[in-house]
Amino acid sequence: MNRIVKLISPQKAFPEKTVCVTTYRVPITNSCSSVYDAVDSLRNKKIVYDQREKKYNHVEEIIELKTVLNIHNDTGIKDLTQIESMVRKIQSGKHIVSAEGIPNVKLVKVNHNQWLLFDGHHSMLAYMHAGKKYLHEVAHLTVENEDEKNVADDDIAVFFGHHANKVRGRDWRNYVINWQVPRNKQLCPRIQKNMGELYNALSAKITAY
């Protein structure tokens, strides 16, 4: 089975709601088994992809940023000044990507037709503060499974790091992770249920406009 990794970028010069989608089919192997591994394979160029294709697509599924599931509560967001500098960059017309051109905002498709943000909370909060409301307005990366689209619960558990085994077999939606506190306190009950609630909890503290 393959992971389907998509790099998605808004296209201002095209008709409204047009995005550029570069799709990679990344084989699942012993050395490339997790969602993180699939993303790192693009960054490090360590594997041969089954196929790569680039298309310009009209967005059919409109996803509101506020509905995306978060993996951190507000107490797990450590650097508001980083968000403020990102807001200014976005307002200048740029997107938040790595030196390799990989978007900071990274999501997986989960059950109930929802998306989970597993990396890039600061970046998505910056996009929201800059006035972006929909996912197609944001440069982002998605990971799906080729056959079932949704990633498995075991795939999601890896996002909790050392605490993965505590989450397996439970409803992961009840938990978030906070890397800013001692290890025995990092796994926390979920307070904010989605990015909308997380943004509302932090927006007054972000000073960039």
C-alpha positions as CSV (number, residue, x, y, z in Angstrom):
1,M,0.0,0.0,0.0
2,N,1.1,3.6,-0.6
3,R,0.8,6.8,1.2
4,I,-0.7,9.6,-0.9
5,V,1.1,12.8,-0.1
6,K,-0.1,16.0,-1.7
7,L,1.5,19.4,-1.8
8,I,-1.3,22.0,-2.4
9,S,-0.7,25.6,-3.2
10,P,-3.3,28.4,-3.9
11,Q,-3.0,30.0,-7.4
12,K,-3.9,33.7,-7.6
13,A,-3.3,34.0,-11.3
14,F,-5.9,31.3,-12.1
15,P,-9.7,31.3,-11.7
16,E,-11.0,31.4,-8.1
17,K,-10.6,28.3,-6.0
18,T,-7.8,26.9,-8.2
19,V,-4.9,25.1,-6.5
20,C,-1.8,23.4,-7.8
21,V,-1.6,19.8,-6.5
22,T,1.6,17.8,-6.7
23,T,0.8,14.2,-5.7
24,Y,3.4,11.7,-4.6
25,R,2.7,8.0,-4.1
26,V,5.1,6.9,-1.3
27,P,5.4,3.1,-0.8
28,I,5.0,2.0,2.8
29,T,8.1,-0.1,3.8
30,N,9.8,-1.1,7.0
31,S,12.0,2.0,6.8
32,C,9.1,4.3,5.7
33,S,6.1,3.2,7.6
34,S,4.7,6.3,9.5
35,V,3.1,9.5,8.3
36,Y,6.2,11.3,9.5
37,D,8.4,9.0,7.4
38,A,6.3,9.8,4.3
39,V,6.8,13.5,4.8
40,D,10.5,13.2,5.6
41,S,11.0,11.2,2.4
42,L,9.9,14.2,0.4
43,R,12.2,16.5,2.5
44,N,15.2,14.2,2.3
45,K,14.6,12.6,-1.1
46,K,15.6,9.2,0.2
47,I,13.2,7.0,-1.6
48,V,11.9,6.4,-5.1
49,Y,8.3,7.4,-5.5
50,D,5.9,5.1,-7.4
51,Q,4.5,8.1,-9.3
52,R,4.5,11.9,-9.1
53,E,1.9,14.1,-10.8
54,K,1.2,17.8,-10.9
55,K,-2.2,19.2,-11.7
56,Y,-4.2,22.4,-11.4
57,N,-7.5,21.6,-9.8
58,H,-10.7,23.5,-9.1
59,V,-11.5,23.0,-5.4
60,E,-14.7,21.0,-5.0
61,E,-14.6,20.3,-1.3
62,I,-14.7,23.6,0.7
63,I,-13.1,23.0,4.1
64,E,-13.3,25.7,6.8
65,L,-10.1,26.1,8.7
66,K,-12.0,26.4,12.0
67,T,-13.4,22.8,11.5
68,V,-9.9,21.2,11.3
69,L,-9.0,19.1,14.3
70,N,-6.1,20.3,16.4
71,I,-3.5,18.2,18.3
72,H,-2.5,20.9,20.9
73,N,-4.5,23.0,23.4
74,D,-3.8,26.7,23.7
75,T,-1.3,25.9,26.5
76,G,0.8,23.9,24.0
77,I,1.3,26.9,21.7
78,K,4.6,28.3,22.9
79,D,5.6,31.2,20.6
80,L,3.1,33.9,19.8
81,T,5.8,36.2,18.3
82,Q,6.4,33.5,15.7
83,I,2.8,33.6,14.7
84,E,3.0,37.4,14.5
85,S,5.9,37.3,12.1
86,M,4.1,34.7,10.0
87,V,1.0,36.9,9.8
88,R,3.1,39.7,8.3
89,K,4.6,37.3,5.8
90,I,1.2,36.1,4.7
91,Q,-0.2,39.6,4.4
92,S,2.7,40.4,2.1
93,G,1.4,37.7,-0.3
94,K,3.8,34.9,0.7
95,H,3.1,31.4,2.1
96,I,4.6,29.6,5.0
97,V,6.9,26.8,3.6
98,S,10.2,25.2,4.5
99,A,13.4,25.7,2.7
100,E,12.6,22.6,0.6
101,G,9.3,24.2,-0.4
102,I,7.2,21.9,1.8
103,P,4.2,23.6,3.5
104,N,4.4,24.0,7.3
105,V,0.7,23.1,7.5
106,K,0.4,19.3,7.4
107,L,-2.8,17.3,7.7
108,V,-4.1,13.8,7.6
109,K,-7.6,12.6,6.6
110,V,-9.3,10.8,9.5
111,N,-12.7,9.2,9.9
112,H,-16.0,11.1,9.9
113,N,-14.7,13.0,6.8
114,Q,-12.5,15.3,9.0
115,W,-9.0,16.6,8.8
116,L,-6.4,16.5,11.6
117,L,-3.6,19.1,11.7
118,F,-0.6,17.1,12.9
119,D,2.0,19.8,12.3
120,G,2.0,23.5,11.7
121,H,-0.4,24.9,14.4
122,H,1.5,28.2,14.6
123,S,1.3,28.5,10.8
124,M,-2.4,27.8,10.6
125,L,-3.2,30.2,13.4
126,A,-1.2,32.8,11.5
127,Y,-3.2,32.2,8.3
128,M,-6.4,32.5,10.4
129,H,-5.3,35.7,12.0
130,A,-4.4,37.1,8.5
131,G,-8.0,36.5,7.5
132,K,-7.9,33.2,5.7
133,K,-11.0,31.1,6.3
134,Y,-10.7,28.1,4.0
135,L,-8.1,25.4,3.5
136,H,-7.7,26.1,-0.3
137,E,-6.4,29.6,0.7
138,V,-3.5,28.0,2.6
139,A,-0.4,26.3,1.3
140,H,-0.6,22.8,2.9
141,L,0.4,19.2,2.7
142,T,-2.0,16.3,3.1
143,V,-1.3,12.6,3.7
144,E,-3.9,9.9,3.0
145,N,-3.8,6.1,2.6
146,E,-4.2,5.1,-1.1
147,D,-7.0,2.5,-0.6
148,E,-9.0,3.8,2.4
149,K,-8.1,7.5,2.2
150,N,-8.5,7.8,6.0
151,V,-5.3,7.0,8.0
152,A,-5.7,4.4,10.8
153,D,-5.8,5.1,14.5
154,D,-2.3,3.6,14.9
155,D,-1.1,6.1,12.3
156,I,-2.6,8.9,14.5
157,A,-1.0,7.5,17.7
158,V,2.5,8.3,16.4
159,F,1.7,12.0,16.7
160,F,1.7,11.6,20.5
161,G,5.3,10.6,20.5
162,H,6.4,8.7,23.7
163,H,2.8,8.6,24.7
164,A,1.5,6.7,21.6
165,N,0.8,3.5,23.5
166,K,-1.4,5.4,26.0
167,V,-3.6,6.5,23.1
168,R,-3.8,3.3,21.1
169,G,-7.1,1.5,21.7
170,R,-8.7,4.7,23.0
171,D,-10.5,7.6,21.3
172,W,-7.6,9.8,20.4
173,R,-10.0,12.7,19.9
174,N,-10.1,13.0,23.7
175,Y,-6.4,13.9,24.0
176,V,-3.9,16.5,22.9
177,I,-0.1,16.7,23.4
178,N,1.8,19.5,25.0
179,W,5.6,19.3,24.4
180,Q,6.2,22.4,26.6
181,V,5.7,20.7,29.9
182,P,7.5,17.8,31.8
183,R,7.0,14.4,30.1
184,N,4.6,13.0,32.7
185,K,2.2,16.0,32.0
186,Q,2.5,16.1,28.2
187,L,-0.6,13.9,27.4
188,C,-3.6,16.2,28.2
189,P,-7.4,16.1,28.0
190,R,-8.6,18.0,25.0
191,I,-10.0,21.4,25.8
192,Q,-10.3,23.1,22.4
193,K,-12.2,20.8,20.0
194,N,-11.0,22.3,16.7
195,M,-8.8,25.1,15.2
196,G,-11.7,27.5,15.5
197,E,-11.8,27.1,19.3
198,L,-8.0,27.2,19.5
199,Y,-7.8,30.4,17.6
200,N,-10.5,32.0,19.7
201,A,-8.6,31.1,22.8
202,L,-5.4,32.8,21.5
203,S,-6.5,35.5,19.1
204,A,-6.5,38.3,21.6
205,K,-2.9,37.6,22.5
206,I,-1.7,37.9,18.9
207,T,-0.7,41.5,18.3
208,A,0.1,41.4,14.6
209,Y,-2.7,42.7,12.3
